[in-house]
């Protein structure tokens, strides 16, 4: 069968989520992935889920995702290890404090549960934290984590259970179009598949897929590394975000492991998956500086994956000038946490021809002049 209701290009969280919610709306979905599911970014992320952002669109999107994550165990029939273990942003300067308090006003106005914590409150939340230079923190107990591989599995199975198909190792090399609208795709094996809707959810390769349809996307992938430790006694360490120039972010998974990463300077461009010797030592230092008692933790492995960035650090979620050709790209490191709501929103637009959430903030046609402050 070569004709479908929708074709999704990309088998990460964005593509699978879009296909999953389309399938739940009765659409026959074909998803095409050039390698394995999640190979670009999702299987390489650290599983954090937060709602603390600085723009209304991102906050709403993340809050919807949390709602959808909370339903997955019931929908999939197995656990995705979703747990609301919290996100804690550390504050070290008056300027940081002022900025976070301003952003909190917006977050609270949209219904997010978020608190400013004094230094003593942070010490109570994270026993053993080195608080010598700390002024406090901003904390949402409703943020948390999930296991990316389980989420991908549930969504893929959901697509197939509704009559859809998920094709791995099938690279799209062309977009079929006629009369100003999309008609389907061409694969590297010469196969042609047809649908009135095609979604570019190709992650690090989104720009190249867009060019196949003569759509220019301002996205650029860059390498980010991560590591994970052996299991430790579970101390409920939330995702700790340290925005100091030599800071990072890490959390304790519900199985006891510590997982974390940091943004490299200078940035390392390209969809690269090679790891550096520098990272393991530098990441260890950045964690132990915050929680010294973690110094004897055993690092099991490290890896690298891609963040696909936009000029302003916010996603692009839109229908293009080529009718029926949608893009959900440039997640800028937030794809896993945004993923369920992005797919749910796209499915709503495709099925009902109306966005279920305000999406102007993510338009391909925006000026990219502002910037997400809580990257």
KETOR-709175 format. One record per residue: x, y, z of N, C-alpha, C in turn; residue in three letters. Coordinates in pm, whole numbers, padded with zeros to 5 digits, always signed. Layout:
XYZXYZXYZALA...
end
This chain:
+00086-00120+00000+00000+00000+00000+00088+00124+00000UNK+00074+00209-00102+00160+00327-00116+00090+00457-00084UNK-00036+00453-00048-00112+00575-00021-00154+00578+00127UNK-00128+00693+00190-00151+00709+00332-00220+00842+00360UNK-00274+00856+00481-00332+00985+00520-00222+01086+00552UNK-00111+01038+00610-00001+01127+00646+00129+01048+00646UNK+00236+01114+00603+00370+01056+00606+00455+01141+00699UNK+00522+01077+00793+00609+01146+00888+00753+01111+00853UNK+00837+01213+00841+00979+01191+00814+01055+01214+00944UNK+01106+01106+01002+01181+01117+01127+01118+01037+01238UNK+01200+00948+01299+01149+00860+01403+01198+00892+01542UNK+01214+01019+01572+01239+01062+01709+01109+01093+01780UNK+01117+01157+01895+00998+01186+01973+00899+01274+01898UNK+00948+01369+01816+00857+01459+01745+00779+01384+01638UNK+00850+01306+01556+00782+01232+01450+00690+01125+01505UNK+00737+01050+01604+00654+00944+01660+00533+01000+01732UNK+00550+01110+01803+00436+01171+01872+00331+01218+01772UNK+00377+01282+01665+00283+01329+01562+00208+01211+01502UNK+00283+01106+01468+00218+00987+01413+00124+00921+01511UNK+00163+00917+01638+00081+00853+01740-00053+00923+01756UNK-00051+01057+01767-00177+01129+01789-00261+01137+01661UNK-00197+01133+01546-00275+01120+01421-00344+00984+01416UNK-00271+00879+01453-00329+00745+01452-00446+00735+01549UNK-00433+00798+01665-00542+00797+01762-00663+00874+01711UNK-00642+00959+01611-00752+01032+01547-00800+00961+01421UNK-00761+00836+01404-00814+00756+01294-00740+00768+01163UNK-00623+00833+01162-00549+00850+01038-00451+00735+01017UNK-00436+00693+00891-00337+00591+00856-00204+00661+00833UNK-00107+00622+00912+00021+00694+00919+00134+00603+00871UNK+00222+00661+00790+00348+00597+00753+00461+00682+00810UNK+00544+00623+00895+00659+00693+00950+00787+00634+00891UNK+00875+00720+00842+00999+00677+00779+01118+00731+00857UNK+01205+00641+00900+01323+00677+00978+01448+00628+00906UNK+01546+00716+00887+01664+00682+00810+01756+00583+00880UNK+01751+00577+01014+01833+00482+01089+01743+00403+01184UNK+01764+00419+01315+01680+00353+01414+01599+00459+01489UNK+01493+00419+01552+01407+00515+01621+01487+00589+01728UNK+01476+00721+01726+01543+00803+01826+01691+00824+01803UNK+01744+00779+01688+01889+00777+01668+01952+00916+01666UNK+01878+01017+01624+01937+01150+01612+01955+01221+01745UNK+01848+01232+01823+01853+01308+01948+01783+01238+02064UNK+01664+01183+02040+01580+01138+02151+01646+01029+02234UNK+01706+00930+02169+01768+00822+02246+01897+00867+02314UNK+01941+00989+02284+02065+01043+02339+02040+01153+02443UNK+01914+01182+02471+01884+01288+02567+01888+01233+02709UNK+01877+01321+02808+01886+01275+02947+01749+01265+03015UNK+01642+01282+02939+01508+01248+02989+01440+01351+03076UNK+01494+01473+03082+01430+01576+03163+01304+01632+03100UNK+01210+01671+03187+01082+01728+03142+01053+01849+03229UNK+01059+01967+03171+01031+02086+03250+00930+02177+03181UNK+00869+02262+03263+00771+02360+03215+00819+02502+03240UNK+00934+02517+03304+00987+02649+03338+01058+02709+03216UNK+00981+02785+03139+01034+02858+03024+01000+03005+03038UNK+01046+03086+02944+01031+03231+02958+00934+03292+02858UNK+00868+03209+02775+00771+03262+02679+00639+03188+02695UNK+00526+03254+02667+00395+03189+02687+00378+03062+02607UNK+00421+03065+02480+00403+02948+02395+00477+02826+02447UNK+00601+02845+02487+00680+02732+02537+00625+02680+02669UNK+00579+02769+02756+00521+02725+02884+00395+02642+02860UNK+00307+02693+02774+00183+02618+02745+00214+02483+02683UNK+00307+02481+02588+00343+02357+02521+00397+02256+02621UNK+00486+02300+02710+00546+02210+02808+00442+02161+02909UNK+00350+02248+02950+00246+02206+03044+00155+02101+02981UNK+00125+02116+02853+00044+02014+02784+00120+01884+02777UNK+00251+01891+02751+00331+01769+02746+00327+01693+02877UNK+00339+01763+02988+00334+01697+03118+00201+01624+03136UNK+00093+01688+03095-00038+01622+03101-00038+01493+03018UNK+00021+01499+02898+00023+01382+02811+00118+01274+02862UNK+00233+01312+02916+00323+01214+02977+00252+01138+03088UNK+00171+01209+03166+00105+01146+03281+00005+01039+03239UNK-00039+01041+03113-00139+00944+03065-00074+00822+03000UNK+00056+00828+02975+00118+00727+02888+00113+00586+02944UNK+00135+00569+03072+00133+00435+03127-00002+00368+03103UNK-00109+00444+03122-00242+00389+03098-00263+00361+02950UNK-00220+00452+02863-00241+00434+02719-00154+00322+02661UNK-00028+00314+02705+00065+00218+02647+00053+00079+02710UNK+00008+00075+02835+00003-00053+02905+00132-00090+02974UNK+00226+00002+02981+00351-00020+03056+00405+00115+03100UNK+00496+00112+03196+00549+00235+03253+00652+00299+03159UNK+00647+00432+03152+00753+00507+03083+00843+00575+03187UNK+00828+00535+03313+00907+00589+03425+00890+00740+03439UNK+00768+00786+03410+00738+00928+03430+00727+00955+03579UNK+00803+01055+03626+00800+01091+03768+00820+01241+03781UNK+00738+01304+03861+00750+01449+03881+00847+01474+03997UNK+00975+01467+03961+01082+01480+04059+01137+01622+04067UNK+01086+01712+03984+01119+01854+03996+01241+01900+03918UNK+01242+02030+03894+01357+02102+03836+01392+02216+03930UNK+01520+02230+03960+01568+02336+04048+01673+02418+03974UNK+01644+02546+03951+01739+02639+03891+01810+02713+04005UNK+01941+02699+04010+02019+02762+04117+02041+02910+04089UNK+02041+02991+04193+02060+03135+04182+02184+03176+04261UNK+02276+03245+04192+02402+03285+04255+02422+03437+04258UNK+02342+03512+04180+02362+03657+04173+02228+03729+04186UNK+02234+03857+04221+02113+03939+04228+02048+03951+04091UNK+02130+03960+03988+02075+03970+03852+01996+03845+03816UNK+02051+03726+03848+01978+03602+03824+01847+03600+03901UNK+01852+03643+04027+01732+03642+04110+01624+03731+04051UNK+01664+03853+04010+01567+03946+03951+01504+03886+03826UNK+01588+03826+03741+01537+03769+03616+01440+03654+03643UNK+01478+03564+03732+01391+03449+03760+01259+03493+03822UNK+01261+03593+03909+01137+03639+03969+01044+03701+03866UNK+01101+03769+03767+01020+03825+03659+00954+03714+03577UNK+01034+03614+03542+00981+03503+03461+00877+03425+03540UNK+00897+03412+03671+00801+03340+03754+00662+03403+03748UNK+00655+03535+03736+00525+03601+03727+00448+03551+03605UNK+00517+03541+03492+00454+03489+03370+00415+03343+03390UNK+00506+03262+03442+00478+03120+03461+00356+03099+03550UNK+00348+03172+03660+00235+03158+03751+00105+03206+03688UNK+00114+03310+03605-00007+03361+03540-00068+03259+03445UNK+00016+03165+03398-00032+03060+03307-00066+02931+03382UNK-00058+02935+03515-00102+02822+03596+00007+02726+03638UNK+00134+02761+03618+00243+02672+03656+00271+02683+03805UNK+00287+02570+03870+00326+02568+04011+00477+02582+04020UNK+00523+02696+04067+00666+02725+04073+00693+02814+04192UNK+00809+02795+04258+00837+02865+04383+00979+02920+04382UNK+00996+03036+04449+01131+03082+04482+01170+03021+04615UNK+01288+02960+04621+01337+02898+04744+01452+02980+04801UNK+01445+03006+04929+01559+03066+04997+01672+02963+05008UNK+01789+03011+05042+01906+02923+05053+01879+02804+05145UNK+01816+02827+05260+01791+02719+05356+01694+02617+05298UNK+01601+02663+05212+01506+02572+05150+01575+02482+05047UNK+01671+02540+04973+01748+02460+04878+01829+02354+04951UNK+01889+02393+05064+01968+02298+05144+01882+02183+05193UNK+01756+02212+05226+01665+02107+05271+01622+02017+05156UNK+01599+02077+05038+01556+02001+04920+01667+01910+04869UNK+01791+01959+04872+01905+01883+04821+02008+01869+04933UNK+01994+01770+05019+02090+01752+05129+02232+01735+05076UNK+02324+01807+05139+02464+01795+05100+02507+01889+04990UNK+02417+01975+04941+02455+02070+04837+02555+02170+04892UNK+02652+02211+04812+02747+02314+04852+02679+02450+04829UNK+02638+02511+04937+02557+02633+04928+02635+02760+04962UNK+02767+02752+04964+02846+02867+05009+02822+02993+04925UNK+02807+02980+04795+02786+03097+04710+02641+03112+04666UNK+02554+03031+04721+02416+03022+04674+02327+03129+04737UNK+02239+03189+04657+02142+03285+04707+02003+03225+04720UNK+01980+03114+04649+01849+03051+04651+01828+02972+04524UNK+01701+02952+04489+01671+02877+04368+01526+02894+04329UNK+01494+02851+04208+01356+02849+04159+01321+02704+04130UNK+01208+02659+04182+01176+02516+04182+01031+02493+04142UNK+01012+02396+04051+00877+02348+04022+00871+02199+04050UNK+00789+02158+04145+00777+02015+04178+00702+01937+04070UNK+00641+02006+03975+00564+01939+03871+00649+01903+03748UNK+00773+01952+03743+00865+01909+03639+00917+01770+03675UNK+00990+01707+03584+01036+01573+03619+01114+01504+03511UNK+01082+01376+03487+01163+01292+03400+01078+01177+03347UNK+01127+01115+03240+01071+00991+03187+01182+00919+03111UNK+01157+00795+03075+01257+00712+03008+01233+00720+02858UNK+01322+00785+02783+01297+00808+02640+01269+00683+02559UNK+01342+00574+02586+01324+00452+02506+01184+00394+02524UNK+01131+00403+02646+00996+00351+02670+00891+00437+02600UNK+00912+00567+02599+00818+00657+02530+00818+00628+02381UNK+00936+00614+02321+00944+00584+02178+00874+00451+02147UNK+00898+00351+02229+00837+00219+02208+00685+00229+02211UNK+00632+00298+02311+00487+00308+02322+00423+00379+02205UNK+00487+00484+02159+00431+00559+02046+00439+00480+01916UNK+00551+00412+01893+00564+00331+01772+00460+00219+01770UNK+00443+00152+01884+00344+00047+01892+00203+00101+01873UNK+00180+00224+01923+00048+00285+01907+00016+00314+01761UNK+00115+00361+01686+00094+00385+01542+00059+00254+01472UNK+00136+00150+01499+00115+00023+01429-00015-00045+01470UNK-00056-00027+01595-00181-00090+01640-00304-00029+01574UNK-00288+00092+01517-00399+00159+01450-00390+00145+01298UNK-00308+00051+01251-00299+00027+01108-00191+00105+01037UNK-00111+00177+01112+00000+00250+01052+00123+00163+01038UNK+00227+00221+00981+00351+00147+00960+00470+00235+00998UNK+00569+00173+01061+00693+00241+01099+00807+00171+01026UNK+00870+00242+00933+00978+00183+00853+01112+00240+00898UNK+01196+00155+00953+01332+00193+00991+01425+00178+00870UNK+01541+00242+00880+01643+00236+00774+01584+00263+00636UNK+01499+00364+00632+01436+00407+00508+01455+00557+00496UNK+01550+00598+00415+01583+00740+00403+01501+00807+00294UNK+01444+00921+00328+01372+01002+00230+01474+01087+00154UNK+01468+01082+00022+01562+01159-00061+01492+01261-00149UNK+01359+01263-00148+01288+01361-00229+01146+01381-00180UNK+01094+01501-00203+00955+01535-00172+00880+01550-00304UNK+00773+01475-00319+00692+01483-00440+00591+01595-00424UNK+00588+01685-00520+00493+01797-00513+00436+01827-00651UNK+00319+01889-00649+00252+01921-00775+00153+02034-00750UNK+00160+02137-00831+00063+02245-00822+00063+02318-00690UNK+00179+02329-00625+00188+02403-00501+00149+02326-00377UNK+00131+02196-00390+00100+02117-00271+00181+01988-00271UNK+00200+01933-00153+00278+01811-00139+00194+01691-00182UNK+00263+01593-00239+00194+01472-00285+00250+01345-00221UNK+00375+01351-00175+00433+01231-00117+00583+01242-00106UNK+00651+01126-00094+00795+01125-00077+00858+01015-00162UNK+00986+01032-00189+01067+00933-00260+01177+00886-00165UNK+01200+00755-00157+01303+00702-00068+01429+00667-00146UNK+01534+00641-00070+01662+00606-00131+01658+00473-00205UNK+01557+00391-00180+01542+00265-00252+01453+00279-00375UNK+01416+00404-00406+01333+00428-00523+01186+00410-00500UNK+01144+00388-00375+01003+00374-00345+00934+00510-00344UNK+00810+00511-00386+00729+00632-00378+00608+00605-00289UNK+00590+00694-00191+00474+00685-00103+00397+00816-00113UNK+00264+00806-00114+00181+00923-00141+00092+00955-00021UNK+00076+01085+00004-00012+01132+00111-00038+01281+00090UNK-00154+01330+00135-00182+01474+00124-00111+01556+00230UNK-00053+01487+00329+00019+01555+00437+00154+01487+00457UNK+00259+01568+00460+00393+01519+00492+00449+01609+00603UNK+00506+01547+00707+00561+01621+00820+00711+01601+00825UNK+00785+01710+00822+00930+01706+00839+00959+01713+00989UNK+00996+01599+01045+01035+01590+01186+01172+01524+01193UNK+01261+01568+01104+01387+01499+01081+01500+01542+01173UNK+01471+01622+01276+01571+01656+01376+01696+01717+01317UNK+01814+01657+01342+01938+01716+01293+01946+01729+01141UNK+01863+01653+01070+01864+01657+00923+01744+01733+00867UNK+01679+01813+00951+01558+01884+00909+01586+01982+00795UNK+01699+02051+00801+01729+02150+00698+01738+02083+00561UNK+01806+01969+00553+01820+01899+00426+01686+01850+00374UNK+01600+01800+00463+01467+01756+00420+01385+01875+00371UNK+01395+01988+00440+01325+02108+00395+01368+02150+00256UNK+01496+02143+00228+01546+02183+00096+01492+02095-00015UNK+01457+01970+00018+01395+01883-00083+01261+01938-00130UNK+01198+02019-00046+01069+02080-00079+01084+02229-00109UNK+01208+02274-00128+01237+02417-00152+01195+02504-00035UNK+01205+02448+00085+01173+02522+00207+01301+02539+00287UNK+01341+02663+00309+01463+02691+00384+01431+02703+00533UNK+01502+02626+00613+01480+02624+00757+01606+02672+00828UNK+01593+02771+00918+01709+02823+00991+01745+02736+01110UNK+01783+02613+01084+01819+02519+01189+01961+02470+01169UNK+02031+02452+01280+02168+02401+01275+02190+02305+01391UNK+02233+02181+01363+02262+02087+01472+02398+02115+01535UNK+02410+02081+01661+02538+02092+01731+02549+01977+01830UNK+02674+01938+01858+02698+01823+01945+02682+01861+02093UNK+02614+01773+02165+02608+01781+02311+02640+01643+02366UNK+02720+01640+02472+02760+01514+02533+02688+01495+02667UNK+02683+01370+02711+02620+01337+02839+02689+01215+02898UNK+02669+01195+03029+02714+01070+03090+02617+01024+03196UNK+02635+00898+03237+02549+00839+03339+02634+00756+03433UNK+02596+00756+03561+02671+00682+03663+02605+00549+03696UNK+02674+00471+03774+02614+00352+03835+02505+00397+03934UNK+02424+00303+03975+02315+00335+04066+02368+00372+04205UNK+02303+00471+04264+02331+00517+04399+02203+00507+04482UNK+02212+00513+04612+02089+00521+04692+02005+00640+04645UNK+01876+00618+04632+01790+00723+04576+01770+00835+04677UNK+01814+00955+04642+01804+01071+04731+01710+01179+04676UNK+01635+01147+04572+01537+01239+04515+01601+01370+04467UNK+01719+01360+04407+01785+01481+04354+01710+01526+04230UNK+01650+01644+04232+01578+01693+04114+01677+01728+04003UNK+01626+01765+03888+01716+01818+03785+01769+01952+03836UNK+01898+01959+03854+01963+02080+03903+02025+02152+03784UNK+01985+02276+03765+02034+02356+03653+02121+02468+03709UNK+02247+02467+03670+02346+02565+03716+02387+02649+03596UNK+02338+02775+03590+02362+02861+03474+02493+02939+03484UNK+02578+02908+03579+02709+02972+03579+02785+02934+03451UNK+02880+03018+03407+02950+02989+03281+03010+02849+03275UNK+03051+02796+03390+03106+02661+03393+03012+02568+03470UNK+02882+02590+03452+02781+02507+03515+02733+02396+03423UNK+02625+02332+03461+02568+02223+03383+02432+02186+03439UNK+02382+02070+03403+02255+02025+03457+02257+01874+03469UNK+02200+01826+03578+02202+01682+03607+02089+01649+03702UNK+02049+01521+03703+01943+01476+03791+01969+01332+03831UNK+01896+01287+03931+01900+01145+03967+01777+01077+03907UNK+01803+00978+03824+01692+00900+03771+01627+00821+03884UNK+01505+00776+03862+01434+00709+03970+01497+00574+04004UNK+01587+00523+03919+01659+00400+03952+01788+00427+04028UNK+01817+00554+04058+01933+00590+04138+02051+00644+04060UNK+02052+00630+03929+02165+00679+03849+02164+00831+03838UNK+02283+00890+03830+02298+01032+03802+02327+01048+03654UNK+02252+01135+03588+02269+01158+03445+02277+01308+03423UNK+02370+01353+03337+02385+01496+03320+02465+01535+03197UNK+02465+01665+03170+02539+01720+03056+02559+01870+03079UNK+02632+01934+02988+02646+02080+02990+02661+02129+02848UNK+02640+02259+02830+02650+02320+02697+02795+02358+02672UNK+02857+02303+02568+02999+02330+02546+03024+02470+02492UNK+03139+02524+02527+03185+02651+02472+03330+02634+02431UNK+03361+02659+02301+03269+02698+02195+03178+02582+02154UNK+03069+02615+02086+02977+02513+02038+03047+02424+01936UNK+03002+02300+01925+03060+02204+01830+02956+02176+01723UNK+02969+02233+01604+02863+02223+01502+02855+02084+01438UNK+02737+02055+01385+02716+01933+01310+02645+01825+01388UNK+02584+01729+01319+02518+01616+01386+02620+01510+01424UNK+02709+01545+01514+02820+01458+01552+02785+01370+01672UNK+02840+01250+01674+02813+01155+01781+02940+01106+01847UNK+03054+01172+01818+03179+01135+01881+03188+01199+02019UNK+03250+01128+02113+03266+01178+02250+03409+01227+02271UNK+03425+01319+02367+03557+01376+02395+03608+01330+02531UNK+03741+01320+02545+03801+01288+02674+03777+01402+02773UNK+03770+01524+02723+03753+01639+02810+03622+01633+02888UNK+03518+01583+02822+03384+01591+02881+03373+01517+03014UNK+03424+01397+03021+03401+01315+03141+03462+01380+03266UNK+03580+01442+03250+03640+01511+03363+03570+01641+03397UNK+03534+01715+03293+03470+01844+03314+03330+01828+03374UNK+03254+01731+03324+03120+01708+03377+03127+01662+03522UNK+03224+01577+03554+03241+01531+03692+03268+01648+03785UNK+03355+01738+03742+03386+01857+03822+03261+01941+03845UNK+03183+01961+03741+03067+02049+03751+02959+01991+03842UNK+02948+01860+03849+02852+01797+03939+02903+01801+04083UNK+03027+01762+04103+03083+01753+04238+03094+01890+04303UNK+03114+01994+04223+03118+02129+04280+02984+02165+04344UNK+02874+02113+04289+02741+02142+04342+02707+02047+04457UNK+02732+01917+04438+02702+01817+04541+02829+01737+04567UNK+02910+01779+04661+03041+01714+04681+03034+01566+04713UNK+02928+01519+04780+02925+01378+04819+02910+01283+04700UNK+02888+01337+04581+02880+01253+04462+03018+01221+04404UNK+03126+01266+04470+03260+01257+04411+03306+01113+04386UNK+03255+01017+04459+03298+00879+04441+03206+00798+04350UNK+03115+00866+04281+03023+00796+04190+03101+00736+04073UNK+03059+00619+04028+03124+00550+03916+03053+00586+03786UNK+03125+00649+03693+03068+00679+03562+03067+00553+03478UNK+02950+00514+03429+02938+00393+03348+02972+00418+03202UNK+02919+00525+03146+02946+00552+03004+02911+00696+02971UNK+02962+00742+02859+02929+00873+02806+02896+00859+02658UNK+02827+00957+02605+02786+00953+02465+02760+01095+02417UNK+02725+01108+02291+02695+01240+02234+02576+01228+02140UNK+02506+01339+02123+02395+01349+02029+02380+01493+01986UNK+02272+01523+01917+02256+01655+01858+02143+01734+01923UNK+02170+01862+01950+02066+01962+01969+02051+02031+01834UNK+01930+02046+01785+01908+02118+01660+01854+02256+01694UNK+01939+02357+01673+01913+02492+01724+01847+02581+01619UNK+01768+02676+01668+01716+02786+01585+01781+02916+01634UNK+01769+03025+01558+01832+03150+01601+01784+03203+01736UNK+01660+03174+01773+01607+03227+01900+01588+03120+02007UNK+01627+02996+01978+01618+02891+02078+01479+02835+02099UNK+01384+02868+02011+01249+02813+02019+01221+02730+01893UNK+01131+02632+01903+01104+02543+01790+01037+02615+01673UNK+01037+02548+01559+00958+02589+01443+00853+02481+01421UNK+00726+02518+01436+00614+02425+01421+00511+02495+01334UNK+00497+02452+01209+00418+02533+01116+00388+02453+00989UNK+00287+02498+00916+00268+02453+00779+00343+02549+00688UNK+00410+02496+00588+00491+02578+00500+00408+02631+00383UNK+00474+02707+00295+00405+02758+00176+00368+02647+00080UNK+00436+02533+00090+00396+02415+00014+00280+02350+00088UNK+00162+02360+00035+00042+02314+00105+00054+02167+00144UNK+00023+02139+00270+00027+02003+00321+00162+01960+00374UNK+00265+02046+00359+00399+02013+00407+00424+02089+00538UNK+00429+02013+00647+00445+02070+00780+00588+02049+00830UNK+00632+02139+00918+00762+02123+00981+00745+02130+01132UNK+00818+02042+01201+00826+02043+01348+00973+02018+01379UNK+01050+02126+01384+01196+02116+01382+01257+02218+01477UNK+01389+02208+01495+01462+02308+01574+01420+02312+01719UNK+01411+02197+01784+01364+02194+01922+01464+02253+02021UNK+01585+02275+01977+01685+02350+02056+01713+02287+02193UNK+01717+02154+02194+01747+02083+02317+01628+02048+02403UNK+01507+02082+02357+01387+02060+02437+01289+01964+02370UNK+01338+01886+02273+01250+01800+02196+01177+01696+02278UNK+01247+01632+02373+01181+01527+02450+01069+01584+02536UNK+01095+01697+02600+00993+01753+02689+00878+01817+02611UNK+00907+01872+02493+00802+01931+02410+00729+01826+02327UNK+00794+01713+02301+00749+01619+02199+00604+01579+02202UNK+00551+01531+02316+00411+01491+02314+00316+01603+02274UNK+00338+01724+02326+00248+01835+02294+00266+01882+02150UNK+00387+01875+02097+00409+01911+01956+00330+01817+01866UNK+00343+01686+01891+00270+01590+01810+00120+01603+01824UNK+00075+01623+01948-00069+01640+01973-00121+01765+01902UNK-00045+01873+01905-00086+01998+01840-00089+01983+01688UNK+00015+01922+01632+00017+01901+01487-00099+01813+01443UNK-00127+01708+01519-00239+01621+01484-00369+01699+01486UNK-00385+01786+01585-00506+01868+01590-00519+01959+01470UNK-00409+02020+01429-00411+02108+01312-00441+02030+01185UNK-00380+01914+01169-00398+01834+01048-00539+01779+01038UNK-00595+01734+01150-00727+01672+01150-00839+01777+01148UNK-00824+01882+01230-00932+01980+01246-00906+02111+01171UNK-00787+02124+01112-00746+02247+01044-00746+02366+01138UNK-00713+02340+01263-00707+02447+01363-00610+02405+01473UNK-00519+02496+01509-00425+02465+01616-00497+02460+01749UNK-00478+02356+01830-00545+02348+01960-00479+02436+02066UNK-00357+02482+02042-00288+02576+02130-00240+02694+02046UNK-00221+02811+02106-00165+02925+02031-00023+02891+01984UNK+00002+02901+01854+00130+02856+01799+00205+02966+01722UNK+00157+03090+01731+00223+03197+01655+00371+03211+01691UNK+00402+03182+01816+00539+03194+01866+00637+03102+01792UNK+00583+02996+01731+00668+02896+01667+00660+02901+01514UNK+00606+03010+01461+00588+03024+01317+00721+03025+01243UNK+00724+02961+01129+00840+02967+01041+00863+03108+00990UNK+00758+03190+00987+00765+03324+00932+00797+03432+01035UNK+00825+03393+01158+00857+03492+01261+00994+03556+01233UNK+01024+03661+01307+01147+03735+01283+01269+03675+01354UNK+01247+03585+01450+01356+03526+01528+01438+03634+01600UNK+01369+03740+01644+01438+03852+01705+01450+03841+01857UNK+01356+03769+01920+01363+03749+02065+01441+03621+02092UNK+01454+03584+02220+01532+03466+02252+01480+03400+02378UNK+01466+03267+02376+01427+03193+02495+01535+03209+02600UNK+01497+03267+02714+01596+03299+02817+01639+03177+02898UNK+01549+03080+02914+01579+02962+02994+01612+02845+02901UNK+01724+02855+02834+01761+02750+02739+01807+02625+02812UNK
end
